[in-house]
Amino acid sequence: MTPEVNSEQAALWNGPGGHGWAAARDMVDVVLQPYEDLLVAAAKERPRTGVLDVGCGTGGVIRAIAAALGDVPCVGVDISGPQIAVAQETENTRFFQADAQVHAFEPEFDLIVSRFGVMFFDDPVAAFGNLRTAAKPGGELRAVVWRSKDENPFMTTAERAVTTLIPDLPAFDPDGPGPHSLADPDRVRQVLGDSGWTAIDLREVELDCTMPEDVLPTYLTMLGPVGRALQTMAEQEREEILRTVLREFDPFVRDGEVRFPTASWEIRGSAPL
């Protein structure tokens, strides 16, 4: 593994957080399939010679891009060792564990993508500047990031439900690394501009995500701060809290399916020629 500077995020994604997402890889890919489809379509817009997926997790997106593009080399990078360990390489894909903020990339990619993997940098300007060094002149950046918490109510339902039951959950820091750190479009434009990207454009994306209803309890106990807290509890306490949390998700459940709207930005940029 190359050196890392995001020590808190490294600890999270190489600890319970990373193991939870690694174990939930199939479920996560089902839930976020619409965003995988969006990035595959972006990759197919023009001929490519190399694609990098930043914060690739267990690799579903970059494998799908590789399958769509044929013999184009595709690479996934993530700070999370547990997720990289279960990523499945194919003939045209490879994976490695590294902190993308400081890894010494070669300028070999004409497309850099990310599905919710670039919101966790300790220093976003330095990180996006470093990612620019991975791009060939004129190479593209296409990343999706979450918009605000208010625009994504499903994502915060569990935390709201346990406000008094689990009072010591980590406080939300809008300026720190986290799912909504790039929700402010003005901040995103400044970060990308300061890091050397050009032709910066943000496009609103609103997609519905789904999962089978019987998967929801697993989803809630494996992912996110509530899931990590539940994993540390005795079985009886965990089950009692889970029942309370599940009731709050009733508005999203219908006919055996959980369906919820999501709001994100599709970030576009170009590396200077």
Order of alpha helices (4+ residues) and beta strands (2+ residues): alpha-alpha-alpha-alpha-beta-alpha-beta-alpha-beta-beta-alpha-beta-alpha-alpha-beta-alpha-alpha-alpha-beta-beta
